[in-house]
Amino acid sequence: MHFSRTFLASLFVASCLPIAASAQAPSGTCAAALSGKGPLKVKLTTSSGPIVLQLEKEKAPISTENFAKYVDSGHYNGTVFHRVIDTFMIQGGGFTREYREKPTQPPIKNESTNGLKNDMYTLAMARTNVRDSATSQFFINTKANDFLNYSGEGNPGYAVFGKVVEGKEVVDKIRKVAVKPSPVSEAQPLEPVVIEKAECV
């Protein structure tokens, strides 16, 4: 399936509303796991079932730390998967169940050159058409999307920083939901798919 640059730019729109400087993410379970030697896993309890993600803190330290801070701060609790394209990806982390955009921390560096590929069930940072613009939004690939991988300065790609280790059947359930075009997304679920809680486990 071919996707135009314009389509990709509109698809991976990431919120860039700054959070007040005083609203720093607190220390928490994820912060402790970041400094530990074991794997860092995040459980997303969704309205469709649980998904467990294992993050690549060695190969994608910036993206992993960024995601972990959002988890510890409670940012993802009550957000939705607002873009769901069956043979492409499911995207979330930026909008409430009322489809209001949430404020974010400043954007991070794109780690798409880390060697991790946008394979099926991998986790990657969403962004705008600006290379280093990712904030809180992420997506889970529902097929191998090789065209999203880094292939040079003209195609900087999208940074993979983890994978689904439990709940692939939940991802498959979400990607099959009915969708409609809306001001928020060209593929917004008819019924909200809610991330009720995100936590490190």
Residue pairs with C-beta under 8 A, 6 or more apart in sequence:
1 87
1 88
3 11
3 88
3 147
5 129
8 129
9 128
9 129
10 186
11 83
11 91
11 186
12 91
12 126
12 127
12 128
12 129
12 137
12 139
12 158
13 126
13 128
13 137
14 94
14 104
14 107
14 125
14 126
14 127
14 128
14 133
14 134
14 135
14 136
14 137
15 94
15 101
15 102
15 103
15 104
15 135
15 136
15 137
16 104
16 107
16 128
16 133
16 135
17 101
17 102
17 103
17 104
18 103
18 104
18 105
18 106
19 103
19 104
19 105
23 73
25 69
25 70
25 72
25 73
25 105
26 72
26 73
27 72
28 71
28 72
28 73
28 200
29 72
29 199
29 200
29 201
30 40
30 42
30 68
30 69
30 71
30 72
30 200
31 68
31 69
31 72
32 200
33 40
33 41
33 68
33 200
34 40
34 57
34 64
34 65
34 68
39 54
39 55
40 54
40 55
40 57
40 64
40 68
40 200
41 52
41 53
41 54
41 55
41 165
41 200
41 201
42 52
42 53
42 55
42 67
42 68
42 71
42 162
42 198
42 199
42 200
42 201
43 50
43 51
43 52
43 53
43 197
43 198
43 199
43 200
43 201
44 50
44 51
44 52
44 53
44 76
44 167
44 195
44 197
44 198
45 195
45 196
45 197
45 198
45 199
46 81
46 170
46 174
46 193
46 194
46 195
46 196
47 192
47 193
47 194
47 196
48 170
48 173
48 174
48 177
48 193
49 167
49 169
49 170
49 173
50 166
50 167
50 170
51 140
51 164
51 166
51 167
51 170
51 171
52 164
52 165
52 166
52 167
52 201
53 123
53 162
53 163
53 164
53 165
54 162
54 163
54 165
55 64
55 67
55 68
55 123
55 161
55 162
56 64
56 114
56 116
56 160
56 161
56 162
56 163
57 64
57 65
59 111
59 114
59 115
59 116
59 161
60 111
60 114
60 116
60 159
60 160
60 161
60 162
61 111
62 108
62 109
62 111
63 108
63 111
63 125
63 134
63 159
63 161
64 161
64 162
66 105
66 108
66 125
66 134
67 125
67 138
67 161
67 162
68 200
69 105
70 76
70 93
70 105
70 136
70 198
71 198
71 199
71 200
72 200
75 93
75 102
75 104
75 136
75 198
76 92
76 93
76 136
76 195
76 198
77 195
77 196
77 197
77 198
78 96
78 97
78 194
78 195
78 196
79 92
79 93
79 94
79 95
79 96
79 97
79 102
79 194
79 195
80 92
80 95
80 96
80 97
80 99
80 189
80 192
80 193
80 194
80 195
81 90
81 91
81 92
81 174
81 189
81 193
81 195
82 91
82 92
82 94
82 95
82 99
82 184
82 185
82 188
82 189
83 89
83 90
83 91
83 92
83 139
83 185
83 186
83 187
83 188
84 90
84 91
84 174
84 175
84 177
84 179
84 187
84 188
84 189
84 193
85 142
85 175
85 179
85 187
86 142
86 175
86 176
87 142
87 143
88 141
88 142
88 143
88 145
89 139
89 140
89 141
89 142
89 145
90 139
90 140
90 142
90 171
90 174
90 175
90 193
91 126
91 137
91 138
91 139
91 185
92 137
92 138
92 139
92 193
92 195
93 126
93 136
93 137
93 138
93 195
94 101
94 102
94 104
94 126
94 135
94 136
94 137
95 101
95 102
95 184
96 102
97 192
97 194
99 182
99 184
99 188
102 136
104 135
104 136
105 135
105 136
106 135
107 127
107 130
107 132
107 133
107 134
107 135
108 125
108 132
108 134
108 135
109 132
110 125
110 127
110 131
110 132
110 134
110 156
110 157
110 158
110 159
111 125
111 159
111 161
112 149
112 150
112 156
112 157
112 158
112 159
112 160
113 150
113 157
114 159
114 160
114 161
116 122
116 159
116 160
116 161
117 144
117 146
117 149
117 160
118 124
118 141
118 144
118 145
118 146
118 148
118 149
118 157
118 158
118 160
119 141
119 144
119 160
119 163
120 141
120 142
120 143
120 144
121 140
121 141
121 142
121 163
121 164
121 168
121 171
122 140
122 141
122 160
122 162
122 163
122 164
123 138
123 139
123 140
123 160
123 161
123 162
123 163
123 164
124 138
124 139
124 140
124 141
124 148
124 158
124 159
124 160
124 161
125 134
125 137
125 138
125 158
125 159
125 161
126 134
126 137
126 138
126 139
126 158
127 133
127 134
127 137
127 158
131 156
134 159
139 158
140 164
140 171
141 148
142 171
142 172
142 175
147 155
148 157
148 158
149 157
149 158
150 156
150 157
151 157
164 171
174 193
177 189
177 190
177 191
177 193
178 189
178 190
178 191
179 185
179 187
179 188
179 189
179 190
180 187
180 188
180 190
181 187
181 188
182 188
